[in-house]
């Protein structure tokens, strides 16, 4: 009897779980629905608490484009996040590979010192880094955005941990075949580790896209601003048009939401990446 | 033969150093060097172009502990930390426990929903929550329709409710994120352990405290460290959800440091550096305590 209940339909004792999970799911998803519906309504309707999809999406979009440099900021965000992802993945995977597959006592010592950088908060480095970047005349460039973020203990550790599964035998075989040390990295390590690269790419892109404090410090020119900066500007005035604001928030969220839905598995792996 | 082998390993060791050189140098220049610079700057005063040693040398630190606004930002940050982190982690663990049930249906759907808030940027969700809770916003109109409120309540204009909203928003954004760690941790526990506990007559509560919690300890310690670290550095929410207001009652340490260095007021890099060094010490000490506590229970 109990066995049959297990296979067919919902177990009775799990009903509280379903109710709880449904409530939590609703709370988790609702703000997204609200963002979309508010983006299609006028600010007056938003203030009244109108919950249905409205007809003012185009109007809000036109106002957004007129008020802010939407395409420029979108382009900047894609450029910065894209470059950061590519460069960070290359540098950190190279290091993770070196730390794990060429490890010796000294390299392990260096590694444990690098891990200390995890405890360095962004606010503590932002003033000296700002001075450094402005001295190098790099303010408002992609380099200003990426330089402090392309080598992170998190990514290095992620690649190091995942390199444990890397078959060392084939490295030996490749050496006997006369492949140089660097070719082993490009021709063997990179293809074999592609799932780690995918997870690392997703998490790095997300972090870069969402960055706010550091870009706010070094991207002082309006033309260099990112999407999070743009929407923050929209909300900073005395009178905020919530329809236009939510249209901006929607534009800022669409790329990360697409990544979330298409690459959810890689995203989850990226978050937990360094623990295995 | 032997000699040749040794030269190959020497070459390999050298190659290893080349691999880790760029990353190591970057961390040294972009994290360690700036933190040393920050310590030096914290003993200086004056505008950024013309800085001098402070008189007395600990002037900025003295000022910091007499600055009511800074102390308030420390208090706020700790309030968020002490209220938000435990609620969030317990909720995340509980949700992971529910979702790890073999017999549960629609698991993927529920997991995706709970995880979804991670798809927003920190600025985005701060602004979404702002729009939900402003005086002329959805929450007010719902509460009025339900008859709970008579007139619009200024949630973000009242210190206590504004703090509560920041905490609610943080829980909303980060619970699913932490749940992912607990789900990964739970999946490493063999199902047979639970079967054995069941045979021994353990109830759900006992099973959780005696088996699940101890086995999840590394996950708990790690999520706690990450959450503490993140909360001590809260910035986006304070800036965008409440603008630190009303009257700086919800401002966080990072927000106040930003205001003192790159905000609209006078840039005071020396003072801001002193405060940021304080944050650094807090992060380091709390992570250290957390790791020690994690070790002891072994």
Interface residues (C-beta under 8 A of the other chain):
Chain A: X6 X10 X11 X14 X17 X18 X20 X21 X22 X24 X25 X26 X27 X28 X29 X31 X32 X34 X35 X38 X46 X47 X48 X49 X51 X91 X92 X94 X95 X97 X98 X99 X101 X102 X103 X104 X107 X110 X114 X117 X118 X119 X120 X121 X122 X123 X124 X125 X126 X127 X128 X129 X130 X131 X132 X147 X148 X150 X151 X152 X153 X156 X175 X181 X182 X185 X209 X210 X212 X213 X216 X217 X227 X228 X229 X231 X232 X235 X242 X245 X246 X249 X252 X253 X256 X257 X259 X260 X261 X264 X267 X268 X271 X272 X275
Chain B: X8 X11 X12 X13 X15 X16 X17 X18 X19 X20 X22 X23 X24 X26 X27 X30 X31 X32 X33 X34 X35 X37 X38 X41 X48 X95 X98 X99 X101 X103 X104 X105 X109 X110 X112 X113 X114 X115 X116 X117 X118 X119 X120 X121 X122 X123 X124 X125 X127 X128 X129 X130 X131 X132 X134 X136 X137 X138 X140 X141 X142 X145 X172 X176 X177 X180 X181 X184 X218 X219 X222 X229 X232 X233 X235 X236 X239 X240 X253 X254 X257 X258 X261 X262 X269 X272 X273 X276 X277 X279 X280 X283 X284 X287
